[in-house]
Amino acid sequence: MARSAEIVRKTREVDIKARVELDGKGEFAGSCGSAFMDHMIRTLSKHSRIDIAIDAKGDLRHHIIEDAGIAIGRAIDKALGERDGIQRFGYAYVPMDDSLARAALDLGGRAYSKVELKLSGASVEDTKAEDILHFLETFAQSLRCNLHIRVLYGTNDHHKIEAAMKAAALSLRMAVSITGTGVPSAKGEI
């Protein structure tokens, strides 16, 4: 059974289509209109091994980035279905040159995020730092997961965010992996 889903999000501000394949090869296609965010979504796709395709247009970069996080999160949530047989939890540490990041994730159906990127600048490449943070928060909310990311140290903002995204991707890869049958909860449902 293919674990894939497509979400279309059309509002007065954005027109976004996101498609995911959980058991993919880590291939990314499309764009959200920001070179740096495309790089980060490609990184998420590559290291989680989730194929992600996105076509995102809109009025403002902030709206497009925010809603791209919503659409990708919802697509992964939909592809997970009842979350039967998944590992559920994932965690990773990732170094990137001068930076070290840690991520932990729970696909238990409750949305919460704690993201500490320790950025020193107002933007990274062509993207505002606050938009990157907001992408991660809306992604977690829409995926209905607990997502905890912390950059432990680093001097280069690009490296800090990339280490954080890779750690989140590896955590997601672990959490969505099939390890057996049944819903991974003592309650019997998520």
Buried (B, 14 or more C-beta within 10 A) or exposed (E): EEBBBBBEBEEEBBBBBBBBBBBBEBBBEBBBBBEBBBBBBBBBBBBBBBBBBBBBEBEEBBBBBBBBBBBBBBBBBBBBEEBEBBBBBBBBEBBBEEBBBBBBBBBBBEBBBEBBBBBEEEBBBEBBBEBBBBBBBBBBBBBBBBBBBBBBEBEBBBBBBBBBBBBBBBBBBBBBBEEEEEBBEEEEEB
